[in-house]
Amino acid sequence: MTTPRTLLIVAMDSATSGPVESGDLSLALAGAELIDLLDAQAIALDDDRIVPGTEPAPADRLLAEAADSLVRERPYESVGDWLWRGGKGLAVAYTAALEEDGLVTRPRSRSHPFRGGPPVVAESPARTEAMERWESREPVLATLAESIGVRGEQGSDHPEVADDSVATVLAGVNDALVELQAVRQRRNIEEAAFDNVWRGLE
């Protein structure tokens, strides 16, 4: 199973963590896509630029779509630019894909019987595999999950990532998440200032 799908299952199924912000999750999923494409040699990195690789993209539909959307002309696209562009709406897309595959369900609400509740991970070999990877402290998965606030009972110690290109992607994800948090804080400050002005006019 791909790293993005595994990451989403872990993020949804981690009992010790609160809900993950959709924007944070989308950025992390975009980073996971890049890492799987690097592993498949469908792309490579030249410094922080994403360049075409020597092999086709994996068969997974969403990974194939990610590979097809990459910029294939110089000066190519930076990891950071890809995360913001490729990550747009990615959490929704992967959740829908897991639902289509029967890996995620939406239990019926008693108060709204015709409307499904929030998505939950179904029991399946995919869930078992995802949790085994999570519990084994797989470095890439652990780093991505912890970057979006998913904490396991195993603690935060996990092996360092040895591959420089993978480390570049992980650093890019972290930088994007910090930037997103700064945007949220600015928005909250602006909204609070507006509310204060409005109250002053009442």
Beta strands, then each sheet from edge to edge (+ up, - down):
strand 1: 43-46
strand 2: 49-52
strand 3: 77-78
strand 4: 104-105
strand 5: 120-121
sheet 1: 1+ 2- 3+
sheet 2: 4+ 5-
end
